[in-house]
């Protein structure tokens, strides 16, 4: 595998995503739009969050009722707010965002993320678009090897050898790089690295656009919005 550093890339912008993050889901397309508007290519990278370590865990039954919970009332409040907030912004782009029925282990789909990335930007873009939409409609089992392999095929990726990759070098690379990412202080998604600095959250896109386009004018403030129109120079 190639050398890996959490803060370094040949491309001017690194973006960390987790398939199970609603905030990463709604940030992907605005981030892609911003990159196109300033004429740069993005180094997309998976970050496999350990959500139970800070938000507890829960599982819903077939009727959508809580069947199992290891969350405090405070953790439940944080989770419920996060989904309400994410749905507000998903609605701006006509995206379906249904709460998940459990805390998913997204390491397998992130190994597939790596595999798709190795086959070029177009394949990776198709893979992320397909998986994100299906996952947040509850139509994608991120832990099922057959389902994940089918997603790679739909994206136009070569799938021969993928099983062996998952069992060997793919898993090793995933686990090693995830440890390095967290050790470097990158803790959440969407996470952006530009000019060696880490920014957590989609609200930093105006500043990131300002940096990437040459820092013309005053630095914009953080902002929550649809990031359409004057994305680079807006002030929130």
C-alpha positions in Angstrom: 0.0 0.0 0.0 1.1 3.6 -0.6 2.3 5.8 2.3 -0.5 7.3 4.2 -0.7 10.5 6.3 -3.9 11.9 7.7 -3.0 15.5 6.9 -1.1 15.0 3.6 -2.3 14.5 0.0 -1.3 15.3 -3.5 -4.7 17.0 -3.8 -5.5 20.3 -2.2 -8.5 19.1 -0.2 -8.9 15.9 1.8 -12.5 15.0 2.8 -13.3 12.3 5.4 -16.7 10.6 5.3 -18.5 7.8 7.1 -21.4 6.1 5.3 -23.4 6.0 8.5 -23.1 9.7 9.2 -26.2 11.7 8.2 -24.1 14.9 8.2 -21.5 13.4 5.9 -24.4 12.3 3.6 -25.8 15.8 3.2 -22.3 17.3 2.9 -21.0 15.1 0.1 -22.8 16.9 -2.8 -22.2 20.5 -1.6 -18.6 19.6 -1.1 -18.4 18.2 -4.6 -20.1 21.3 -6.0 -17.6 23.6 -4.2 -14.6 21.6 -5.5 -16.0 21.9 -9.1 -16.5 25.7 -8.6 -12.9 26.3 -7.7 -11.5 23.7 -10.1 -9.9 21.2 -7.8 -10.0 17.5 -7.2 -10.8 16.0 -3.8 -9.0 13.2 -2.0 -12.1 11.4 -0.5 -11.2 9.2 2.5 -13.3 6.9 4.7 -13.4 7.5 8.5 -15.0 4.6 10.4 -16.6 6.2 13.5 -17.0 4.3 16.8 -20.4 5.9 17.6 -21.1 3.7 20.7 -18.0 5.1 22.4 -19.5 8.5 22.7 -23.3 8.3 21.9 -24.0 4.8 23.2 -25.9 2.2 21.1 -29.4 1.2 20.3 -31.4 -1.1 18.0 -34.9 -0.8 16.7 -37.3 -3.7 16.0 -39.2 -4.3 12.7 -41.9 -1.8 13.8 -39.4 1.0 14.5 -39.6 0.7 18.3 -36.5 0.6 20.5 -35.7 -3.0 21.2 -32.4 -2.5 22.9 -30.7 0.6 24.3 -27.4 1.4 25.9 -27.9 5.2 25.9 -28.4 7.7 28.6 -31.2 10.3 28.2 -28.6 12.9 27.3 -27.2 10.7 24.5 -30.7 10.1 23.2 -31.3 13.8 23.1 -28.1 14.4 21.1 -29.0 11.6 18.6 -32.6 12.8 18.1 -31.4 16.4 17.5 -28.8 15.2 15.1 -31.3 13.5 12.9 -33.8 16.4 13.1 -31.0 18.8 12.1 -29.7 16.6 9.3 -33.2 16.1 7.9 -33.7 19.9 7.6 -30.7 20.1 5.2 -31.5 16.9 3.4 -34.9 18.4 2.6 -33.2 21.3 0.8 -31.8 18.9 -1.7 -34.7 16.5 -1.9 -32.8 13.7 -0.2 -34.5 10.9 1.8 -32.9 10.5 5.2 -34.4 7.8 7.5 -32.9 7.0 10.9 -30.9 3.8 11.0 -32.2 0.8 12.9 -28.9 0.1 14.6 -25.3 1.3 14.9 -23.7 -0.1 11.8 -20.1 -1.4 11.5 -19.2 0.5 8.3 -15.6 -1.0 8.1 -16.6 -3.4 5.2 -18.2 -0.7 3.1 -15.2 1.6 3.8 -12.8 -1.1 2.6 -15.0 -1.2 -0.6 -14.6 2.7 -0.6 -10.8 2.1 -0.7 -11.2 -0.5 -3.5 -13.4 1.8 -5.6 -11.0 4.7 -5.0 -8.2 2.7 -6.5 -10.1 2.4 -9.7 -10.5 6.1 -10.3 -12.6 9.1 -9.4 -15.5 8.2 -11.6 -15.9 4.8 -10.1 -15.6 6.2 -6.5 -18.1 8.9 -7.2 -20.7 6.4 -8.6 -20.1 4.1 -5.6 -20.5 6.8 -3.0 -23.6 8.2 -4.7 -25.2 4.8 -4.9 -24.3 3.6 -1.4 -25.3 6.8 0.4 -28.7 7.1 -1.2 -29.5 3.4 -0.6 -28.2 3.4 2.9 -30.3 6.3 4.0 -33.4 4.8 2.5 -32.7 1.7 4.5 -32.1 -0.3 1.3 -28.4 -1.1 1.8 -26.9 -3.6 4.3 -23.4 -2.2 4.9 -22.3 -5.3 6.7 -23.3 -7.8 3.9 -20.3 -8.7 1.6 -22.7 -9.7 -1.2 -24.6 -6.4 -1.0 -21.3 -4.4 -0.9 -19.8 -6.2 -3.8 -23.0 -5.6 -5.8 -22.6 -1.9 -5.1 -19.1 -2.0 -6.5 -20.3 -3.7 -9.6 -23.0 -1.1 -10.1 -20.4 1.6 -9.9 -18.4 0.0 -12.6 -15.6 -1.3 -10.4 -13.9 -4.6 -11.1 -14.8 -6.9 -8.3 -12.5 -9.9 -9.1 -10.2 -10.2 -6.1 -12.3 -8.0 -3.8 -13.0 -10.8 -1.3 -9.3 -11.6 -0.9 -8.6 -7.8 -0.6 -11.1 -7.6 2.3 -9.6 -10.6 4.1 -6.0 -9.4 3.7 -4.5 -6.1 2.6 -7.7 -4.1 2.5 -8.5 -4.8 6.1 -5.0 -4.2 7.2 -4.8 -0.9 5.4 -8.2 0.2 6.8 -7.4 -0.6 10.4 -3.9 0.9 10.2 -5.1 4.2 8.6 -8.1 4.5 10.9 -5.8 4.3 13.9 -3.6 6.9 12.3 -6.5 9.2 11.6 -7.8 9.2 15.1 -4.3 9.5 16.6 -3.8 12.6 14.5 -6.8 14.3 16.1 -9.3 13.9 13.3 -12.4 12.7 15.0 -15.6 13.5 13.0 -17.2 13.7 9.6 -17.5 15.4 7.4 -13.9 16.3 8.1 -11.9 18.6 5.8 -8.2 19.1 5.6 -6.9 22.1 3.7 -3.4 23.5 3.9 -2.7 21.1 6.8 -5.6 22.2 9.0 -8.6 20.1 10.0 -12.1 21.5 9.9 -15.0 19.5 11.3 -18.4 20.1 9.8 -20.1 21.3 6.6 -20.5 24.8 8.0 -16.8 25.4 7.2 -17.3 25.1 3.4 -17.4 28.9 2.8 -14.0 29.3 4.4 -12.6 26.2 2.7 -13.8 27.6 -0.7 -12.3 31.0 0.2 -8.9 29.3 1.0 -8.9 27.2 -2.2 -9.8 30.1 -4.4 -7.0 32.3 -3.2 -8.2 34.0 -0.1 -9.7 37.0 -1.9 -11.5 39.5 0.3 -12.4 39.0 4.0 -12.5 35.5 5.4 -16.1 34.3 5.4 -17.8 33.2 8.7 -19.1 29.7 9.2 -22.5 29.0 7.7 -25.3 26.5 7.5 -27.1 26.7 4.2 -27.6 24.9 0.9 -24.3 26.1 -0.5 -25.8 27.0 -3.8 -25.1 30.2 -5.7 -22.2 32.3 -4.3 -20.6 29.5 -2.4 -17.1 30.8 -2.3 -17.5 34.4 -1.2 -20.6 34.1 0.9 -20.5 35.0 4.6 -23.1 32.7 6.0 
